[in-house]
């Protein structure tokens, strides 16, 4: 059985933002066993699971992504939506558009230091839409 729950996140600044609590508040109680899939409905932002205890990890992510995919100095063709748009599309390919987390004993089976992150690659990305699916 699959149940889908639409989630609209408020606008976030560029960077990596912990959204685990927002996702859990948007769905009813988790089943005893199953899988939570979270899908982002955008091509200039991503979603990932990573370190949730040390902010410097997220700062380093931002630095590395910006070095790998610079906004300036590369001859992008798609520039109509701003200098940050095409790099955001490329960065979202690296981070991905969905995650899957096992549900065990009614809880997400995240590791001790893991959290769910919105990867906002635009300077002003606006609200972001997610679909949380519980597969049980």
N, C-alpha and C positions, 0 to 999 in steps of 0.2 A: 504494500500500500504506500502511496506517495501523497503527501500533503504539501502544498506550496504556499508560501507566505511572502507577499511583496513587502519590501522595506524601502523607505526613502530616507536617505541620510541627508542631513543639512550640508550646506557648503562648507568644505574644509579648505584650509590653506594648502599650498603645495607641500608635499612631504608624506610621511608615513604615519597613519593615525590608528591607534588601537580602537577597535570597534566590537570586540567580543561581547561586552555588556549590552551594547545597543542591539546586537543581533539577538541575544538571548531574551531581552525584554520584548522583542517583536514577535516571538513565537510562544505558543503555549508550552506547557510542561513537556519535557522530552520523554520519549518512550523508554522503557527499560533497555532495549537493544535496538540498534539501527545505525543509520548514517545521516549526518547533516551535510548537505551540499549547499554551498553558497556561491551564487553566480552573479557577477556584476554585468549590467546591461549597457556597458560603455566601452569605447575603443581607445579612450585617452586616459583611462585610470585602470588600476588592477587590484587584485586581492591576493593576499599571501598569509602564511603562518610563519611567525618568527619570534625572536627574543622579545619578551615583554617586561624585562626588569631593568635594562640598562639603556637609557636614551642615546648613548654614544653609538650603539649599534645602528640605530635609525639614522643618525647624523652621517655615519659612514656610508650607509646605503645611498643616501641622497648624493653624497660626494661622488661615489663610484658611478652611479647611474648618469650623473651629469657629465662625467669625464668620458664615459663610454658613448653617450649620445648627446653631444653638445648642441645648443640652440643656435649658436653663431659660428660661422666659419665653415659650414658644410652647405653645399648647394642643393638644398631641398627644393623640390618642385611644388609641393603642396604647402603654400604659405598664406592662403587666403584667410585662414582663421587665426593668424598670429604666429609669431616666431616659436612659441612654446607648443603649438599644436602637433606638428609632424613628429618632433622628438617625443611627445607624449604618446603618440600611437606606437612608436617603436619600443619605448620603455614598457608599455603595457603588454607587449608580446613577451618580454622577458619575465615579467611578474606573473602573468597569466590572468585568466578571467574567471576561474572557479577553483574551489578547494573542497575536499571531502574529509570529514572528521568522523571517526567511529563514535557511536554512543554506546556506553557500557554502564550498566547499573544506573541508568537514568541521568548520566552526566557525560559531557564531552570528554573524550579521552585525549585531551591535550596534555603535553608534557608540562612539567612544573614551570618552566620558563617560557612557555609558548602562549601566543595570543594571535587573534585574527586582526589583520591590518588592511585598511584601505590604503592603497598606494595612489595618492593624488599627484598626477604629473603635470597638471595645468596650473597656471598661476591663479586663475579664477574658473574652476571647473563647474561650479554650480552644484545643485543637488545631485546626488548619485543614487541610482535605483539598483537594488539588489533583489534577488529571489532566493529565499531560504527554502530548501526542500528537505523534508524529513522523510526518509525512506525506512519503513519498518516492516 
